[in-house]
Amino acid sequence: MLFENLDDRTRQFIMAEVELDITKAKLYVSLRLSEIGRKDYVNLLKEAISSHDETWFAQQLSLNSRINLTEQRKNTTVKIPVTAAETLAEGEFNRFYIRGLCLRALDEGISDLEVYRAKDVINPRPNSQAKIGTKVKAEKLLEDLRVNPGIDTALGLPNGPNSGLSVKLS
């Protein structure tokens, strides 16, 4: 993904959001992570935020049996997709990037952020396409993402797994 405003300043705000979730015991930890994955998750997330990106994070999650091979759905056991580490890393990195960017915008007196496609997708969803170029209130988006960790948000950003949408400073 191309995070247009991912720099040292934004990374500081992103890290503050991770620490907030940890302090409040609200950090989303996927059930697809193995026991080893859950144990390593916070440190890997922090390392990705401070020095790397979602690609590095996904690579780390896919190592050392950090992702389970199967999961329970209703009364059956199914294989976890081979893309699970990538989907998780991309989604959570983007969510924290957006939260950090909202904080930065508010700190700089910027009230709106612009939705853009940070990752090319083969078949973009029509509702994702419709959001590109729209403005969102940083304060409302930040609140929405804080209240809805790891799940769909009221404002629809990001717009589900693999949507490729993110936000940038206008």
N, CA and C of each residue as an Amber inpcrd file, in Angstrom:
protein
   510
   0.8490000  -1.1820000   0.0000000   0.0000000   0.0000000   0.0000000
   0.8880000   1.2360000   0.0000000   0.3780000   2.2880000  -0.5860000
   1.0860000   3.5610000  -0.6120000   0.4230000   4.4830000   0.4020000
   1.0730000   4.6490000   1.5460000   0.5730000   5.5360000   2.5820000
   1.2180000   6.8970000   2.3640000   0.4630000   7.8140000   1.7930000
   1.0100000   9.0910000   1.3390000   1.5980000   9.9540000   2.4420000
   1.1060000   9.8290000   3.6530000   1.5910000  10.6780000   4.7410000
   2.3000000   9.8930000   5.8350000   2.8610000   8.7340000   5.4730000
   3.5780000   7.9290000   6.4530000   5.0060000   8.4500000   6.5780000
   5.2360000   9.2430000   7.6020000   6.5530000   9.7750000   7.9010000
   6.7630000   9.6760000   9.4060000   7.8970000  10.1710000   9.8830000
   8.1980000  10.0460000  11.3140000   7.1470000  10.7170000  12.1880000
   6.6440000  11.8490000  11.7590000   5.6280000  12.5500000  12.5520000
   4.3460000  11.7190000  12.6510000   3.8900000  11.1990000  11.5340000
   2.6780000  10.3770000  11.5500000   2.9050000   9.1120000  12.3630000
   4.0840000   8.5050000  12.2380000   4.3890000   7.2850000  12.9940000
   4.2650000   7.5180000  14.5030000   4.6370000   8.7060000  14.9810000
   4.5130000   9.0100000  16.4140000   3.0430000   8.9880000  16.8350000
   2.1850000   9.5540000  16.0140000   0.7600000   9.5560000  16.3250000
   0.1720000   8.1470000  16.2300000   0.6380000   7.3630000  15.2670000
   0.1720000   5.9780000  15.1340000   0.5400000   5.1980000  16.3940000
   1.7770000   5.3560000  16.8380000   2.2350000   4.6360000  18.0240000
   1.4120000   5.0400000  19.2520000   1.0530000   6.3050000  19.3430000
   0.2240000   6.7620000  20.4650000  -1.1210000   6.0450000  20.4600000
  -1.6740000   5.8030000  19.2840000  -2.9480000   5.0930000  19.1800000
  -2.8120000   3.6190000  19.5710000  -1.7000000   2.9990000  19.1820000
  -1.4580000   1.6060000  19.5870000  -1.3550000   1.5410000  21.1070000
  -0.5880000   2.4510000  21.6870000  -0.4170000   2.4690000  23.1410000
  -1.7510000   2.7050000  23.8480000  -2.5950000   3.5440000  23.2800000
  -3.9170000   3.7970000  23.8520000  -4.7310000   2.5040000  23.9060000
  -4.7390000   1.7570000  22.8070000  -5.4810000   0.4930000  22.7790000
  -4.9070000  -0.5160000  23.7670000  -3.5900000  -0.5580000  23.8820000
  -2.9590000  -1.4860000  24.8280000  -3.3450000  -1.1020000  26.2560000
  -3.2350000   0.1780000  26.5740000  -3.5600000   0.6650000  27.9140000
  -5.0100000   0.3670000  28.2830000  -5.9060000   0.5270000  27.3270000
  -7.3300000   0.2950000  27.5790000  -7.7330000  -1.1660000  27.3570000
  -6.7440000  -2.0400000  27.0700000  -7.0090000  -3.4590000  26.7970000
  -8.0270000  -3.6170000  25.6660000  -7.9050000  -2.7790000  24.6160000
  -8.8170000  -2.8130000  23.4810000  -8.1130000  -3.1860000  22.1770000
  -6.8490000  -3.5780000  22.2570000  -6.1160000  -3.9160000  21.0390000
  -6.7390000  -5.1530000  20.4050000  -7.0990000  -5.0340000  19.1210000
  -7.6600000  -6.1630000  18.3940000  -6.5560000  -7.1760000  18.1050000
  -6.7850000  -8.4120000  18.5270000  -5.8580000  -9.5060000  18.2430000
  -6.6750000 -10.6070000  17.5850000  -6.3830000 -10.8720000  16.3390000
  -7.1580000 -11.8260000  15.5500000  -7.1270000 -13.2290000  16.1260000
  -8.2580000 -13.9010000  16.0480000  -8.3360000 -15.3000000  16.4720000
  -7.5750000 -16.2160000  15.5190000  -7.2070000 -15.6890000  14.3730000
  -6.4250000 -16.4910000  13.4250000  -4.9640000 -16.6100000  13.8510000
  -4.5500000 -15.8010000  14.8050000  -3.1830000 -15.8950000  15.3070000
  -3.0620000 -17.0940000  16.2390000  -1.9560000 -17.8030000  16.1030000
  -1.6750000 -18.9230000  16.9970000  -1.2500000 -18.3740000  18.3550000
  -0.9960000 -19.2460000  19.2810000  -0.5170000 -18.8120000  20.5990000
   0.7930000 -18.0270000  20.4520000   1.6770000 -18.5210000  19.6030000
   2.9440000 -17.8140000  19.3350000   2.6530000 -16.4590000  18.6950000
   1.7520000 -16.4370000  17.7400000   1.3890000 -15.2020000  17.0620000
   0.8180000 -14.1700000  18.0150000  -0.0610000 -14.6170000  18.9260000
  -0.6290000 -13.6900000  19.9130000   0.4580000 -13.1440000  20.8370000
   1.3990000 -13.9990000  21.1990000   2.4910000 -13.5770000  22.0840000
   3.3860000 -12.5390000  21.3980000   3.6250000 -12.7000000  20.1060000
   4.5350000 -11.8210000  19.3570000   3.8530000 -10.5930000  18.7600000
   2.5310000 -10.6020000  18.6960000   1.7780000  -9.6180000  17.9290000
   2.0920000  -8.1640000  18.2840000   2.0310000  -7.8100000  19.5440000
   2.2160000  -6.4120000  19.9430000   3.5930000  -5.9060000  19.5490000
   4.6130000  -6.6910000  19.8270000   5.9770000  -6.2480000  19.4840000
   6.1590000  -6.1240000  17.9790000   5.5740000  -7.0420000  17.2100000
   5.6850000  -6.9550000  15.7560000   4.9300000  -5.7370000  15.2220000
   3.7490000  -5.4720000  15.7740000   2.9760000  -4.3070000  15.3600000
   3.7570000  -3.0270000  15.6400000   4.3180000  -2.9270000  16.8300000
   5.0940000  -1.7360000  17.1870000   6.3210000  -1.5710000  16.2960000
   6.9890000  -2.6540000  15.9940000   8.1710000  -2.6040000  15.1240000
   7.7800000  -2.1670000  13.7140000   6.6700000  -2.7100000  13.2130000
   6.1900000  -2.3320000  11.8790000   5.8890000  -0.8390000  11.8380000
   5.2410000  -0.3360000  12.8720000   4.8710000   1.0780000  12.9180000
   6.0870000   1.9790000  13.0600000   7.0160000   1.6020000  13.9010000
   8.1650000   2.4820000  14.1410000   9.1740000   2.4840000  12.9990000
   9.3390000   1.3540000  12.3140000  10.4410000   1.2750000  11.3510000
  10.1280000   0.6450000  10.0030000   8.9550000   0.0750000   9.8440000
   8.6850000  -0.6920000   8.6190000   7.3410000  -0.3060000   8.0170000
   6.6250000  -1.3160000   7.4920000   5.3290000  -1.0780000   6.8600000
   4.4860000  -2.3440000   6.9520000   3.3310000  -2.3240000   6.2980000
   2.4130000  -3.4530000   6.3570000   2.9800000  -4.7000000   5.6740000
   3.8370000  -4.5310000   4.6920000   4.4370000  -5.6830000   4.0070000
   5.3710000  -6.4260000   4.9490000   6.2180000  -5.7010000   5.6400000
   7.1220000  -6.3110000   6.6300000   6.3040000  -7.0040000   7.7130000
   5.2550000  -6.3330000   8.1860000   4.3960000  -6.8770000   9.2340000
   3.7820000  -8.2040000   8.7720000   3.2840000  -8.2490000   7.5620000
   2.6970000  -9.4770000   7.0170000   3.7400000 -10.5900000   6.9210000
   4.9430000 -10.2440000   6.4720000   6.0100000 -11.2490000   6.3830000
   6.3160000 -11.8360000   7.7510000   6.3780000 -10.9850000   8.7570000
   6.6730000 -11.4590000  10.1110000   5.5430000 -12.3310000  10.6530000
   4.3080000 -11.9450000  10.3940000   3.1770000 -12.7360000  10.8780000
   3.1130000 -14.1050000  10.2060000   3.6130000 -14.1990000   8.9870000
   3.5490000 -15.4820000   8.2770000   4.6930000 -16.4260000   8.6570000
   5.6220000 -15.9590000   9.4750000   6.7450000 -16.7980000   9.9130000
   6.4530000 -17.4840000  11.2480000   7.2070000 -18.5330000  11.5350000
   7.2240000 -19.1850000  12.8540000   5.8510000 -19.6500000  13.3430000
   5.0150000 -20.0830000  12.4310000   3.6880000 -20.6130000  12.7880000
   2.8540000 -19.6150000  13.5880000   2.9510000 -18.3450000  13.2420000
   2.1950000 -17.3160000  13.9670000   0.7160000 -17.2640000  13.5590000
   0.3930000 -17.8340000  12.4070000  -0.9970000 -17.9050000  11.9470000
  -1.4380000 -19.3670000  12.0140000  -2.6140000 -19.5890000  12.5940000
  -3.1650000 -20.9470000  12.6440000  -3.4010000 -21.4590000  11.2240000
  -3.4080000 -22.7520000  11.0710000  -3.6850000 -23.3590000   9.7720000
  -5.1780000 -23.5360000   9.5330000  -5.9280000 -23.7090000  10.6240000
  -7.3750000 -23.9180000  10.5130000  -8.0960000 -23.0650000  11.5510000
  -9.4170000 -22.9440000  11.3420000 -10.2730000 -22.2560000  12.3070000
 -11.6330000 -22.9270000  12.3190000 -12.3750000 -22.7140000  13.3910000
 -13.7190000 -23.2670000  13.5270000 -14.7340000 -22.2860000  12.9680000
 -15.6210000 -22.7770000  12.1410000 -16.7680000 -22.0110000  11.6480000
 -17.9940000 -22.8790000  11.8460000 -18.8830000 -22.3890000  12.6810000
 -20.0790000 -23.1480000  13.0640000 -19.6300000 -24.4970000  13.6010000
 -19.9840000 -25.5720000  12.9520000 -19.6250000 -26.9070000  13.4520000
 -18.5820000 -27.5950000  12.5880000 -17.7820000 -26.8020000  11.8840000
 -16.8010000 -27.4080000  10.9850000 -15.4540000 -26.7060000  11.0960000
 -14.4110000 -27.4180000  10.7710000 -13.0680000 -26.8690000  10.7550000
 -12.7010000 -26.5660000   9.3080000 -12.2350000 -25.3370000   9.0560000
 -11.8550000 -24.9370000   7.7040000 -10.4210000 -24.4200000   7.6940000
  -9.7970000 -24.5110000   6.5270000  -8.4380000 -23.9930000   6.3760000
  -8.4720000 -22.4710000   6.3450000  -7.5170000 -21.8740000   7.0050000
  -7.3680000 -20.4220000   6.9690000  -6.6870000 -20.0770000   5.6470000
  -7.1570000 -19.0500000   4.9500000  -6.5540000 -18.6810000   3.6630000
  -5.0600000 -18.3720000   3.8000000  -4.3200000 -18.6780000   2.7600000
  -2.8780000 -18.4240000   2.7830000  -2.5750000 -16.9290000   2.8320000
  -3.5580000 -16.1130000   2.5170000  -3.3880000 -14.6560000   2.5430000
  -3.7520000 -14.0360000   3.8940000  -4.0090000 -14.8630000   4.9010000
  -4.4800000 -14.3570000   6.1960000  -3.5040000 -13.3710000   6.8280000
  -2.2170000 -13.6640000   6.7980000  -1.2300000 -12.7600000   7.4060000
  -1.2310000 -11.4140000   6.6930000  -1.2910000 -11.4440000   5.3700000
  -1.2990000 -10.2150000   4.5860000  -2.5600000  -9.3980000   4.8600000
  -3.7000000 -10.0590000   4.8830000  -4.9650000  -9.3670000   5.1240000
  -4.9790000  -8.7260000   6.5090000  -4.5440000  -9.4770000   7.5090000
  -4.5050000  -8.9630000   8.8760000  -3.5330000  -7.7920000   8.9970000
  -2.3140000  -7.9750000   8.5000000  -1.2910000  -6.9340000   8.6200000
  -1.6950000  -5.6590000   7.8850000  -2.1780000  -5.8210000   6.6920000
  -2.5920000  -4.6730000   5.8870000  -3.7520000  -3.9350000   6.5480000
  -4.7340000  -4.6880000   6.9890000  -5.9070000  -4.0840000   7.5990000
  -5.5910000  -3.3490000   8.8810000  -4.8390000  -3.9760000   9.7760000
  -4.5400000  -3.3380000  11.0610000  -3.5390000  -2.1960000  10.9110000
  -2.5490000  -2.3450000  10.0370000  -1.6100000  -1.2480000   9.8190000
  -2.3640000  -0.0430000   9.2670000  -3.2370000  -0.2710000   8.3070000
  -4.0070000   0.8180000   7.7100000  -4.9230000   1.4780000   8.7350000
  -5.6060000   0.6780000   9.5490000  -6.4900000   1.2410000  10.5750000
  -5.7040000   2.1420000  11.5310000  -4.5370000   1.6820000  11.9670000
  -3.7320000   2.5120000  12.8760000  -3.1270000   3.7060000  12.1500000
  -2.7620000   3.5270000  10.8830000  -2.2820000   4.6600000  10.0850000
  -3.3620000   5.7360000  10.0090000  -4.5820000   5.3300000   9.7240000
  -5.6850000   6.2880000   9.6230000  -5.9020000   6.9790000  10.9690000
  -5.9000000   6.2220000  12.0530000  -6.0750000   6.8180000  13.3740000
  -4.9540000   7.8200000  13.6680000  -3.7200000   7.4250000  13.3820000
  -2.5960000   8.3260000  13.6090000  -2.6830000   9.5750000  12.7560000
  -3.1030000   9.4140000  11.5150000  -3.2280000  10.5630000  10.6230000
  -4.3550000  11.4890000  11.0810000  -5.4190000  10.9210000  11.6160000
  -6.4910000  11.7540000  12.1800000  -5.9380000  12.6100000  13.3270000
  -5.1700000  11.9880000  14.2150000  -4.5700000  12.7380000  15.3200000
  -3.6560000  13.8360000  14.8070000  -2.8460000  13.5040000  13.8220000
  -1.9350000  14.4950000  13.2460000  -2.7170000  15.6580000  12.6430000
  -3.7410000  15.3330000  11.8820000  -4.5430000  16.3790000  11.2510000
  -5.1330000  17.3140000  12.3090000  -5.6970000  16.7250000  13.3460000
  -6.2870000  17.5400000  14.4090000  -5.2230000  18.3960000  15.0920000
  -4.0480000  17.8230000  15.3080000  -2.9410000  18.5660000  15.9220000
  -2.5070000  19.7490000  15.0530000  -2.6220000  19.5830000  13.7340000
  -2.2090000  20.6280000  12.7920000  -3.3680000  21.5500000  12.3880000
  -4.5240000  21.3670000  13.0290000  -5.6710000  22.2270000  12.7320000
  -6.3780000  21.8910000  11.4300000  -6.1940000  20.6660000  10.9500000
  -6.8370000  20.2090000   9.7120000  -8.0590000  19.3830000  10.1110000
  -9.2370000  19.7840000   9.6520000 -10.4440000  19.0880000  10.0820000
 -10.8400000  17.9220000   9.1770000 -10.4730000  17.9690000   7.8930000
 -10.8940000  16.9410000   6.9410000  -9.7110000  16.1900000   6.3440000
  -9.9340000  14.9080000   6.0990000  -8.9860000  14.0730000   5.3750000
  -9.6590000  13.6080000   4.0930000  -8.8580000  13.2730000   3.0960000
  -9.3830000  12.8400000   1.8030000  -9.1890000  11.3430000   1.6150000
 -10.2380000  10.6710000   1.1770000 -10.1840000   9.2380000   0.9020000
  -9.4910000   9.0200000  -0.4400000  -8.5800000   8.0520000  -0.4830000
  -7.9020000   7.7090000  -1.7340000  -7.6220000   6.2130000  -1.7730000
  -7.2990000   5.7200000  -2.9550000  -6.9450000   4.3110000  -3.1100000
  -5.4480000   4.1650000  -2.8670000  -5.1150000   3.5220000  -1.7500000
  -3.7210000   3.3230000  -1.3710000  -3.1440000   2.0370000  -1.9580000
  -4.0260000   1.1880000  -2.4710000  -3.5890000  -0.0840000  -3.0510000
  -4.4710000  -0.3990000  -4.2460000  -3.8410000  -0.7050000  -5.3600000
  -4.6020000  -1.1160000  -6.5300000  -5.2430000  -2.4710000  -6.2640000
  -6.4850000  -2.6030000  -6.6690000  -7.1910000  -3.8660000  -6.5570000
  -7.7350000  -4.2420000  -7.9290000  -7.8380000  -5.5330000  -8.1820000
  -8.2630000  -6.0040000  -9.5000000  -9.7270000  -5.6690000  -9.7650000
 -10.5780000  -5.9510000  -8.7990000 -12.0090000  -5.6830000  -8.9420000
 -12.4710000  -4.7690000  -7.8190000 -12.2980000  -3.4600000  -7.9830000
 -12.7100000  -2.5460000  -6.9080000 -14.2160000  -2.5860000  -6.6810000
 -14.5980000  -2.5600000  -5.4100000 -16.0170000  -2.5480000  -5.0560000
 -16.6130000  -1.1900000  -5.4320000 -17.8110000  -1.1760000  -5.9760000
 -18.4410000   0.1020000  -6.3440000 -18.5500000   1.0730000  -5.1680000
 -18.8660000   0.5570000  -3.9620000 -18.9830000   1.4630000  -2.8210000
 -17.6230000   2.0090000  -2.3940000 -16.5460000   1.2810000  -2.6730000
 -15.1940000   1.7980000  -2.4130000 -14.8530000   2.8870000  -3.4260000
 -15.1440000   2.6180000  -4.6890000 -14.8720000   3.6000000  -5.7450000
 -15.5830000   4.9190000  -5.4710000 -16.8030000   4.8330000  -4.9690000
 -17.6010000   6.0290000  -4.7060000 -17.0090000   6.8970000  -3.6060000
 -16.2270000   6.2990000  -2.7150000 -15.6380000   7.0480000  -1.6060000
 -14.3830000   7.8320000  -2.0100000 -13.7140000   7.4220000  -3.0900000
 -12.4590000   8.0580000  -3.4920000 -12.6860000   9.5390000  -3.7870000
 -11.8520000  10.3690000  -3.1640000 -11.9390000  11.8120000  -3.3520000
 -12.8650000  12.5100000  -2.3750000 -13.6380000  11.7370000  -1.6120000
 -14.5320000  12.3710000  -0.6350000 -13.7310000  12.8200000   0.5780000
 -14.2900000  13.7620000   1.3000000 -13.6710000  14.2780000   2.5150000
 -14.3800000  13.6770000   3.7190000 -13.6020000  13.3780000   4.7570000
 -14.1590000  12.8770000   6.0090000 -13.6080000  13.7140000   7.1510000
 -14.4240000  13.9030000   8.1680000 -14.0170000  14.6530000   9.3490000
 -13.0490000  13.7990000  10.1610000 -11.8620000  14.3210000  10.3930000
 -10.8300000  13.5860000  11.1270000 -11.3110000  13.1710000  12.5090000
 -12.0010000  14.0630000  13.1930000 -12.4580000  13.7740000  14.5560000
 -13.4660000  12.6330000  14.5750000 -14.4170000  12.6330000  13.6440000
 -15.4380000  11.5790000  13.5820000 -14.8180000  10.2380000  13.1720000
 -13.8950000  10.2800000  12.2140000 -13.2490000   9.0580000  11.7550000
 -12.4140000   8.4430000  12.8750000 -11.6780000   9.2660000  13.5980000
 -10.8700000   8.7770000  14.7130000 -11.7610000   8.1090000  15.7630000
 -12.8340000   8.7580000  16.1170000 -13.7550000   8.2070000  17.1120000
 -14.3440000   6.8820000  16.6290000 -14.7350000   6.8280000  15.3710000
 -15.3160000   5.6230000  14.7800000 -14.3360000   4.4490000  14.8500000
 -13.0890000   4.6920000  14.4900000 -12.0900000   3.6190000  14.5010000
 -11.7220000   3.1920000  15.9170000 -11.7360000   4.1250000  16.8520000
 -11.4550000   3.7730000  18.2480000 -12.5650000   2.9130000  18.8400000
 -13.7990000   3.2090000  18.4870000 -14.9530000   2.4920000  19.0390000
 -15.1130000   1.1140000  18.3940000 -14.6570000   0.9580000  17.1620000
 -14.8590000  -0.2840000  16.4020000 -13.5340000  -0.9400000  16.0170000
 -12.7480000  -1.4090000  16.9900000 -11.4660000  -2.0310000  16.6430000
 -11.6540000  -3.3640000  15.9160000 -10.9210000  -3.5340000  14.8370000
 -10.8950000  -4.8110000  14.1370000 -12.1690000  -5.2090000  13.4240000
 -13.1670000  -4.3300000  13.3860000 -14.4230000  -4.6690000  12.7140000
 -14.8400000  -3.5220000  11.8200000 -15.9310000  -3.7260000  11.1020000
 -16.4330000  -2.6730000  10.2240000 -16.7970000  -1.4440000  11.0390000
 -16.6240000  -0.2950000  10.4360000 -16.8970000   0.9590000  11.1080000
 -18.1610000   1.5950000  10.5490000 -18.7120000   2.5190000  11.2870000
 -19.9240000   3.2070000  10.8420000 -19.6650000   4.0220000   9.5780000
 -18.4750000   4.6520000   9.5040000 -18.1550000   5.4750000   8.3420000
 -17.6370000   4.6680000   7.1450000 -17.4040000   3.3720000   7.3610000
 -16.9750000   2.5160000   6.2560000 -15.5450000   2.7430000   5.8130000
 -14.6920000   3.2040000   6.7060000 -13.2710000   3.3760000   6.3900000
 -12.4320000   2.7230000   7.4700000 -11.4660000   1.9000000   7.0810000
 -11.3320000   1.4010000   5.7180000 -12.5700000   0.5970000   5.3470000
 -12.7660000   0.3780000   4.0770000 -14.0020000  -0.1990000   3.5710000
 -13.9210000  -1.7230000   3.4710000 -13.6550000  -2.3840000   4.5900000
 -13.5710000  -3.8350000   4.6250000 -12.1990000  -4.3420000   4.2160000
 -11.9570000  -5.6430000   4.4430000 -10.6690000  -6.2310000   4.0980000
 -10.3530000  -6.0760000   2.6130000  -9.1280000  -5.7410000   2.3230000
  -8.6140000  -5.6490000   0.9600000  -9.2950000  -4.5660000   0.1000000
  -9.8980000  -3.5620000   0.7200000 -10.5540000  -2.5160000  -0.0830000
  -9.5190000  -1.6230000  -0.7720000  -8.3400000  -1.4950000  -0.1550000
  -7.2990000  -0.6370000  -0.7100000  -7.4860000   0.8300000  -0.4010000
  -8.5310000   1.1740000   0.3700000  -8.7820000   2.5820000   0.6810000
  -8.0640000   3.0200000   1.9430000  -7.6440000   4.2770000   1.9370000
  -7.0580000   4.8860000   3.1160000  -7.3920000   6.3860000   3.0290000
  -6.7240000   7.1860000   3.8480000  -6.9500000   8.6370000   3.8150000
  -5.6040000   9.3590000   3.7700000  -5.6620000  10.6180000   3.3430000
  -4.4690000  11.4380000   3.2790000  -4.8300000  12.8690000   3.6620000
  -3.8050000  13.6380000   4.0110000  -4.0070000  15.0360000   4.2850000
  -4.3990000  15.7190000   2.9890000  -5.3740000  16.6120000   3.0540000
  -5.8490000  17.2900000   1.8310000  -4.8720000  18.3460000   1.3760000
